[in-house]
């Protein structure tokens, strides 16, 4: 596993939040892992992603997209800041063709000296909103075009739509609730970001144990991402929004 640690302040915040709270609870938080892999596979089928070649999974988390892509027939490079989650990816991927890299995704994408270009790049879950600013998101798209994606390669983004303010108690969201463990999130809306306060309560022999941590997410819009992709010469071929989750897919045409 390659490891690099030249992280921005924002990436360090994300890393600390995951390593102190989310990483060990990540797969539990998302529910049945195999079901989530199947859902990712169905999405990739609907997008007609290739069944051979190479793929880059930016912000791979516990490996839902990574494993779906590898089972599809692609050799996958899985990038994340969390060593805990990358260890889970390695355990879950078994003999599948998966390489893990612990890195800041923007720095990794911007390595102009790297020789590798990919047939497929995905950045899913809410990874895009982890970047420091919309300008950094635009830079990421530029890097992927210039250094990472092959001509006629496919790019897939998903991210949470946080553009509309919630107020009052609507800012308190149940994430998962079981008899002995529950997770709640409180959202604090700022002009360009949302401060996300995660709380996990676990029942112990002594009572309830509370873990809590917070980090910032960007407020991105589907329209802005679409416009940026088009400005950087991508051909957008799918966009949709369902239950607050935006999905957008594009192809990088041959550069004539």
C-alpha positions as CSV (number, residue, x, y, z in Angstrom):
1,X,0.0,0.0,0.0
2,X,1.5,3.3,-1.1
3,X,1.2,6.0,1.6
4,X,1.6,9.8,1.3
5,X,0.9,12.3,4.0
6,X,1.3,15.8,2.5
7,X,-2.2,16.8,3.5
8,X,-4.0,20.1,3.5
9,X,-5.6,21.4,6.7
10,X,-9.1,20.3,5.4
11,X,-7.8,16.8,4.6
12,X,-6.3,16.6,8.0
13,X,-9.7,17.5,9.5
14,X,-11.3,14.8,7.4
15,X,-8.7,12.3,8.4
16,X,-9.0,13.0,12.1
17,X,-12.8,12.8,12.0
18,X,-12.7,9.4,10.3
19,X,-10.0,7.9,12.4
20,X,-11.5,9.1,15.6
21,X,-15.1,8.2,14.9
22,X,-16.4,7.3,11.4
23,X,-14.0,4.7,10.1
24,X,-14.6,2.0,12.6
25,X,-18.4,2.6,12.2
26,X,-18.5,3.3,8.5
27,X,-19.8,-0.1,7.2
28,X,-22.2,-0.4,10.0
29,X,-23.5,3.2,9.3
30,X,-24.2,2.3,5.6
31,X,-26.0,-1.0,6.3
32,X,-25.7,-4.3,4.5
33,X,-22.3,-4.2,2.7
34,X,-23.2,-6.8,0.0
35,X,-26.4,-5.0,-0.8
36,X,-24.6,-1.7,-1.2
37,X,-22.0,-3.4,-3.6
38,X,-24.9,-4.8,-5.6
39,X,-26.5,-1.3,-5.8
40,X,-23.1,0.1,-7.1
41,X,-22.9,-2.7,-9.6
42,X,-26.4,-2.0,-10.9
43,X,-25.4,1.7,-11.3
44,X,-22.3,0.8,-13.2
45,X,-24.3,-1.6,-15.4
46,X,-26.8,1.2,-16.2
47,X,-23.8,3.5,-17.1
48,X,-22.3,0.8,-19.4
49,X,-18.9,1.1,-17.8
50,X,-16.3,-1.1,-19.4
51,X,-15.6,-4.6,-18.1
52,X,-11.9,-4.6,-18.6
53,X,-9.1,-2.1,-18.1
54,X,-8.3,0.1,-15.0
55,X,-10.3,2.2,-12.6
56,X,-9.5,4.8,-9.9
57,X,-11.8,5.0,-6.9
58,X,-11.2,8.4,-5.1
59,X,-12.4,8.4,-1.6
60,X,-13.0,4.6,-1.6
61,X,-14.3,4.4,2.0
62,X,-14.7,0.7,3.0
63,X,-14.6,-0.4,-0.7
64,X,-18.2,-0.6,-1.9
65,X,-17.4,0.9,-5.3
66,X,-13.9,-0.6,-5.4
67,X,-15.3,-4.1,-5.1
68,X,-18.1,-3.5,-7.5
69,X,-15.6,-2.3,-10.1
70,X,-13.1,-5.1,-9.5
71,X,-15.8,-7.8,-9.8
72,X,-16.8,-6.1,-13.0
73,X,-13.3,-7.0,-14.4
74,X,-11.4,-3.8,-13.8
75,X,-8.1,-3.5,-11.9
76,X,-8.8,-0.8,-9.3
77,X,-6.6,1.7,-7.5
78,X,-8.5,2.7,-4.3
79,X,-7.5,6.0,-2.7
80,X,-8.5,7.3,0.8
81,X,-7.1,9.2,3.7
82,X,-8.2,6.7,6.3
83,X,-5.7,3.8,7.0
84,X,-8.5,2.0,8.9
85,X,-10.8,2.0,5.9
86,X,-8.1,1.0,3.5
87,X,-7.3,-2.0,5.7
88,X,-11.0,-2.9,5.5
89,X,-10.8,-2.6,1.7
90,X,-7.9,-5.0,1.6
91,X,-9.6,-7.5,3.8
92,X,-12.8,-7.4,1.8
93,X,-11.2,-7.4,-1.7
94,X,-9.4,-10.7,-1.1
95,X,-7.9,-11.9,-4.4
96,X,-9.6,-9.2,-6.5
97,X,-7.2,-6.9,-8.5
98,X,-7.2,-4.0,-6.0
99,X,-4.3,-1.7,-4.9
100,X,-4.8,0.7,-2.0
101,X,-3.2,4.2,-1.7
102,X,-3.4,6.4,1.4
103,X,-3.3,9.9,0.0
104,X,-5.0,13.3,-0.3
105,X,-7.1,12.8,-3.3
106,X,-6.5,16.2,-4.8
107,X,-2.7,15.8,-4.6
108,X,-3.0,12.2,-5.9
109,X,-5.0,13.4,-8.9
110,X,-2.6,16.2,-9.6
111,X,0.6,14.2,-9.9
112,X,1.5,15.2,-13.4
113,X,4.5,13.0,-13.5
114,X,2.5,9.8,-12.9
115,X,2.3,7.6,-15.9
116,X,-1.0,5.9,-15.0
117,X,-4.2,6.9,-16.7
118,X,-7.5,5.1,-16.1
119,X,-10.4,3.9,-18.2
120,X,-12.8,4.7,-15.3
121,X,-12.6,7.2,-12.4
122,X,-15.3,7.3,-9.7
123,X,-15.5,9.7,-6.8
124,X,-18.7,8.7,-4.9
125,X,-20.4,8.8,-1.6
126,X,-19.9,12.3,-0.4
127,X,-16.2,12.6,-1.2
128,X,-16.4,15.7,-3.4
129,X,-17.9,17.7,-0.5
130,X,-14.9,16.9,1.5
131,X,-12.7,19.3,-0.5
132,X,-11.8,22.7,0.9
133,X,-13.7,24.9,-1.7
134,X,-15.6,24.7,-5.0
135,X,-12.4,26.0,-6.6
136,X,-10.6,22.8,-5.3
137,X,-13.4,20.7,-6.9
138,X,-12.9,22.5,-10.2
139,X,-9.1,21.9,-9.8
140,X,-9.8,18.2,-9.2
141,X,-11.8,17.9,-12.4
142,X,-9.0,19.7,-14.3
143,X,-6.4,17.3,-12.9
144,X,-8.5,14.3,-13.8
145,X,-8.8,15.5,-17.3
146,X,-5.1,16.4,-17.7
147,X,-3.4,13.6,-15.8
148,X,-5.6,10.7,-14.9
149,X,-8.4,9.8,-17.3
150,X,-7.8,8.2,-20.7
151,X,-9.4,9.6,-23.8
152,X,-12.9,8.1,-24.0
153,X,-12.6,7.3,-20.3
154,X,-15.6,7.5,-18.0
155,X,-16.0,9.7,-15.0
156,X,-18.7,9.2,-12.3
157,X,-19.4,11.5,-9.4
158,X,-22.0,11.2,-6.6
159,X,-22.5,13.8,-3.8
160,X,-25.0,14.9,-1.3
161,X,-27.1,18.0,-2.2
162,X,-26.7,20.4,0.7
163,X,-27.8,23.5,-1.1
164,X,-31.1,24.0,0.8
165,X,-30.9,25.1,4.4
166,X,-32.6,23.1,7.0
167,X,-33.8,24.9,10.1
168,X,-34.7,24.0,13.7
169,X,-35.0,20.3,14.6
170,X,-34.9,19.4,10.8
171,X,-31.1,19.8,11.2
172,X,-31.1,16.7,13.4
173,X,-30.9,13.6,11.2
174,X,-31.1,9.9,12.3
175,X,-28.5,7.9,10.4
176,X,-28.9,4.5,11.8
177,X,-30.7,3.3,14.9
178,X,-30.5,-0.1,16.6
179,X,-31.4,-1.4,20.0
180,X,-27.8,-1.0,21.4
181,X,-26.3,1.5,19.0
182,X,-27.5,4.6,17.2
183,X,-26.1,7.4,15.1
184,X,-27.4,11.0,14.8
185,X,-26.1,13.9,12.8
186,X,-26.6,17.6,13.4
187,X,-26.1,20.0,10.5
188,X,-25.0,23.6,11.0
189,X,-25.5,25.6,7.8
190,X,-22.8,28.2,6.8
191,X,-22.7,30.3,3.6
192,X,-20.5,27.9,1.6
193,X,-20.2,24.9,3.9
194,X,-22.1,22.7,6.3
195,X,-20.6,21.8,9.6
196,X,-21.5,18.2,10.2
197,X,-21.6,17.0,13.9
198,X,-21.8,13.2,14.1
199,X,-22.8,11.5,17.3
200,X,-22.7,7.7,18.0
201,X,-24.2,6.3,21.1
202,X,-23.4,2.7,22.1
203,X,-25.0,0.8,25.0
204,X,-22.5,-0.7,27.4
205,X,-22.7,-2.5,30.7
206,X,-22.2,0.8,32.5
207,X,-24.8,2.7,30.4
208,X,-24.7,4.7,27.1
209,X,-21.3,5.7,25.7
210,X,-21.2,8.8,23.5
211,X,-18.6,9.4,20.7
212,X,-18.8,12.7,18.8
213,X,-16.8,14.6,16.2
214,X,-17.4,17.2,13.5
215,X,-16.1,18.2,10.1
216,X,-17.1,20.5,7.2
217,X,-18.7,19.6,3.9
218,X,-19.1,21.8,0.8
219,X,-22.4,23.0,-0.5
220,X,-22.3,21.8,-4.1
221,X,-24.9,22.0,-6.8
222,X,-25.5,19.6,-9.6
223,X,-25.7,22.6,-12.0
224,X,-22.2,23.8,-11.0
225,X,-20.6,20.4,-11.4
226,X,-22.3,19.9,-14.8
227,X,-21.2,23.3,-16.0
228,X,-17.6,22.7,-14.9
229,X,-17.4,19.3,-16.6
230,X,-18.7,20.8,-19.8
231,X,-16.2,23.7,-19.5
232,X,-13.4,21.2,-19.2
233,X,-14.6,19.4,-22.4
234,X,-16.3,16.5,-20.8
235,X,-19.4,15.1,-22.4
236,X,-22.1,14.7,-19.7
237,X,-24.2,11.6,-20.5
238,X,-26.1,11.0,-17.2
239,X,-27.3,13.3,-14.4
240,X,-30.0,12.7,-11.8
241,X,-30.9,13.5,-8.3
242,X,-32.7,11.1,-5.9
243,X,-33.4,11.6,-2.2
244,X,-30.8,14.4,-2.1
245,X,-28.0,12.3,-3.7
246,X,-26.7,13.7,-7.0
247,X,-25.2,11.4,-9.7
248,X,-23.4,12.7,-12.7
249,X,-21.5,10.7,-15.3
250,X,-19.4,12.0,-18.2
251,X,-17.0,10.9,-20.9
252,X,-13.7,12.5,-21.9
253,X,-13.8,12.7,-25.7
254,X,-10.7,12.2,-27.8
255,X,-8.7,15.4,-27.9
256,X,-8.5,16.5,-31.6
